[in-house]
């Protein structure tokens, strides 16, 4: 286990070093949160009503959730390495098979946290506030990091399945409906019954609800759904389930030529 952890830390350092020398990727990583806050908070927010009346206080925790569930960065990173022969080189090294995927997931969490912190500053600038104590705020960011770590394994597995950057680019558009069909941007109460049931049981809805609860911000109606009534335990359960499924799948796929 110690060897696997050491190899994984080296793999994470490699990813972060590459990112440091890529100004475009840094700009997208750090500029995306600003664009999302302005776009949804001001342009769309003027036309959307929420029960609390303060749309930006409702929105910002939901935007945190969209960053945590974004599988596209890890999917692109894995397809890039796979298509350029880097994965084949890693397979030839005497390292743990989980090391490279673990390093990629850990690096995704690191620069994901940087995006979350920047989005938090943008949210504070537009009127969003942390209504509970610092301990709950730290718990919210820890929950986001844990979910993002799990989501990165989904992205890497998809990247290994797709195999090419072009295919990954075409598939990335399918990620957007996952966040739209949730309570991230609007309460689900106004949706048709069948669509509301899907949105309420979406793991993204549980994560957004948990973050709103931990920050003390207004949330979406639970509509009698267990995971929205208990969002923090539900999010932890979804995180454990995703890791239990995709860590073995991704590791096995990575080890196969």
C-alpha positions as a printed Julia matrix, in Angstrom:
257×3 Matrix{Float64}:
   0.0    0.0     0.0
   2.83   2.41    0.8
   4.38   1.75   -2.61
   1.05   2.33   -4.35
   0.6    5.61   -2.45
   4.11   6.78   -3.34
   3.59   5.91   -7.01
   0.23   7.66   -6.98
   1.74  10.8    -5.47
   4.38  10.85   -8.22
   1.63  10.44  -10.86
  -0.33  13.31   -9.32
   2.79  15.5    -9.32
   3.25  14.75  -13.03
  -0.31  15.9   -13.84
   0.03  19.1   -11.79
   3.42  19.86  -13.34
   1.94  19.55  -16.83
  -0.92  21.85  -15.83
   1.52  24.44  -14.5
   3.11  24.7   -17.94
  -0.22  24.98  -19.75
  -1.5   28.59  -19.49
  -4.64  27.81  -21.49
  -5.69  25.02  -19.14
  -5.01  27.25  -16.13
  -7.13  30.03  -17.63
 -10.02  27.66  -18.32
  -9.77  26.05  -14.88
  -9.74  29.36  -13.02
 -11.88  31.43  -15.39
 -14.75  28.95  -15.68
 -16.15  29.61  -12.17
 -16.24  33.37  -12.79
 -18.16  32.9   -16.05
 -20.64  30.51  -14.44
 -21.39  32.86  -11.53
 -21.95  35.83  -13.83
 -23.89  33.88  -16.45
 -26.31  32.07  -14.16
 -26.36  34.54  -11.28
 -27.17  37.66  -13.28
 -28.37  36.71  -16.76
 -30.55  33.69  -15.92
 -31.15  34.63  -12.28
 -33.34  37.59  -13.16
 -35.88  35.23  -14.74
 -35.84  32.39  -12.15
 -37.8   32.45   -8.88
 -36.92  30.3    -5.86
 -38.87  29.84   -2.6
 -36.37  31.88   -0.58
 -36.4   34.77   -3.04
 -32.58  34.99   -3.14
 -31.54  33.12   -6.27
 -27.79  33.63   -5.91
 -27.81  32.18   -2.38
 -29.61  29.16   -3.87
 -27.38  28.97   -6.96
 -23.8   29.2    -5.69
 -23.83  25.91   -3.7
 -25.35  24.24   -6.76
 -22.51  25.55   -8.92
 -20.06  24.05   -6.44
 -21.74  20.71   -7.14
 -21.33  21.11  -10.91
 -17.55  21.42  -10.49
 -17.4   18.36   -8.23
 -19.35  16.14  -10.66
 -17.51  17.3   -13.79
 -15.92  14.16  -15.25
 -14.66  15.89  -18.4
 -11.15  16.94  -17.18
 -10.18  13.45  -16.04
 -11.76  11.92  -19.16
  -9.77  14.18  -21.47
  -6.54  13.65  -19.52
  -6.85   9.88  -19.76
  -7.8    9.86  -23.46
  -4.87  12.18  -24.23
  -2.39   9.92  -22.47
  -3.96   6.83  -23.99
  -3.95   8.1   -27.57
  -0.34   9.33  -27.33
   1.08   6.1   -25.96
   1.75   7.39  -22.44
  -0.55   4.8   -20.87
   1.36   2.0   -22.63
   4.6    3.33  -21.15
   3.08   3.39  -17.68
   1.93  -0.21  -18.1
   5.55  -1.23  -18.72
   6.77   0.31  -15.45
   7.07  -1.68  -12.19
   4.42   0.38  -10.4
   1.05  -0.38   -8.84
  -1.77  -0.55  -11.39
  -3.85   1.85   -9.29
  -1.05   4.45   -9.09
  -1.64   6.38  -12.31
  -5.48   6.55  -12.02
  -5.12   7.45   -8.33
  -2.66  10.23   -9.19
  -4.95  11.61  -11.89
  -7.93  11.59   -9.5
  -5.9   13.28   -6.75
  -4.63  15.97   -9.13
  -8.2   16.57  -10.33
  -9.22  17.22   -6.72
  -6.33  19.68   -6.22
  -7.13  21.94   -9.15
 -10.85  21.38   -8.55
 -10.44  22.83   -5.06
  -8.71  25.84   -6.61
 -11.77  26.35   -8.82
 -14.09  25.97   -5.83
 -12.19  28.55   -3.78
 -12.27  31.03   -6.66
 -15.98  30.41   -7.16
 -16.52  30.99   -3.44
 -14.78  34.37   -3.69
 -16.94  35.26   -6.71
 -20.03  34.18   -4.8
 -19.11  36.35   -1.83
 -18.64  39.27   -4.22
 -22.17  38.89   -5.63
 -23.89  38.5    -2.27
 -23.69  34.82   -1.36
 -22.83  34.18    2.3
 -21.77  31.26    4.5
 -24.52  31.22    7.11
 -23.12  28.47    9.35
 -19.76  28.18   11.08
 -16.32  27.57    9.68
 -16.47  23.88   10.66
 -19.51  23.31    8.46
 -17.83  25.2     5.61
 -14.75  22.98    5.84
 -17.05  19.96    5.88
 -18.76  21.21    2.71
 -15.47  21.57    0.84
 -14.31  18.16    2.12
 -17.54  16.59    0.83
 -17.07  18.27   -2.54
 -13.48  17.01   -2.73
 -14.55  13.46   -1.87
 -17.29  13.45   -4.51
 -14.95  14.95   -7.09
 -12.38  12.25   -6.35
 -15.04   9.6    -6.98
 -16.33  11.32  -10.15
 -12.78  11.46  -11.54
 -12.73   7.64  -11.62
 -15.86   7.69  -13.79
 -14.16  10.15  -16.15
 -10.99   8.09  -16.39
 -12.93   4.9   -17.09
 -14.87   6.64  -19.85
 -11.61   8.02  -21.23
 -10.1    4.53  -21.39
 -13.23   3.2   -23.1
 -13.37   6.0   -25.68
  -9.65   5.9   -26.39
  -9.34   9.12  -28.45
  -9.59  12.83  -27.73
 -12.03  13.33  -30.61
 -14.45  10.77  -29.19
 -14.11  12.3   -25.73
 -14.92  15.73  -27.14
 -18.08  14.4   -28.75
 -19.11  12.54  -25.59
 -18.51  15.46  -23.22
 -21.77  17.13  -24.3
 -23.63  14.23  -22.67
 -22.39  15.35  -19.23
 -24.35  18.62  -19.33
 -27.85  17.05  -19.04
 -26.8   15.26  -15.84
 -26.4   18.59  -14.03
 -29.39  20.2   -15.74
 -31.7   17.38  -14.64
 -31.25  18.19  -10.96
 -31.99  20.9    -8.4
 -28.72  22.73   -9.12
 -30.22  25.6   -11.12
 -33.93  25.46  -10.29
 -36.15  23.72   -7.73
 -37.65  20.52   -9.08
 -41.17  21.26   -7.8
 -42.26  22.74  -11.1
 -41.2   19.72  -13.17
 -43.62  17.04  -14.39
 -44.05  14.25  -11.84
 -42.01  11.64  -13.75
 -39.2   14.1   -14.49
 -39.18  15.41  -10.92
 -38.69  11.86   -9.6
 -35.62  11.43  -11.8
 -34.22  14.82  -10.8
 -34.84  14.26   -7.08
 -32.96  10.95   -7.13
 -30.1   12.34   -9.19
 -26.87  12.12   -7.12
 -26.11  15.7    -8.18
 -29.3   16.84   -6.42
 -28.18  15.13   -3.22
 -24.76  16.79   -3.42
 -26.22  20.23   -4.09
 -28.66  19.76   -1.2
 -25.85  18.67    1.13
 -23.73  21.72    0.26
 -26.66  24.09    0.78
 -27.35  22.45    4.13
 -23.73  22.68    5.3
 -23.4   26.32    4.22
 -26.81  27.17    5.7
 -28.2   28.4     2.38
 -31.81  27.98    1.19
 -32.46  24.62   -0.38
 -34.89  23.06   -2.8
 -38.07  21.34   -1.54
 -37.49  17.69   -0.63
 -40.75  16.55   -2.27
 -40.83  13.6     0.13
 -37.58  12.15   -1.29
 -35.33  10.5     1.29
 -32.04  11.65   -0.22
 -33.16  15.29   -0.28
 -34.36  15.05    3.31
 -30.97  13.55    4.35
 -28.59  14.96    1.7
 -25.29  14.54    3.55
 -25.66  10.8     4.28
 -27.05  10.29    0.78
 -24.03  12.03   -0.79
 -21.61   9.95    1.27
 -23.47   6.81    0.17
 -23.3    7.83   -3.51
 -19.58   8.58   -3.15
 -18.86   5.18   -1.63
 -20.96   3.44   -4.3
 -19.18   5.2    -7.19
 -15.77   4.33   -5.75
 -16.77   0.71   -5.15
 -17.87   0.34   -8.77
 -15.44   2.43  -10.79
 -12.12   1.98   -8.97
 -11.99  -1.76   -9.85
 -13.4   -1.13  -13.36
 -10.93   1.65  -14.12
  -7.96  -0.21  -12.65
  -8.77  -3.36  -14.62
  -9.26  -1.38  -17.84
  -6.03   0.56  -17.28
  -4.06  -2.66  -16.8
  -5.28  -4.14  -20.08
  -3.41  -3.3   -23.28
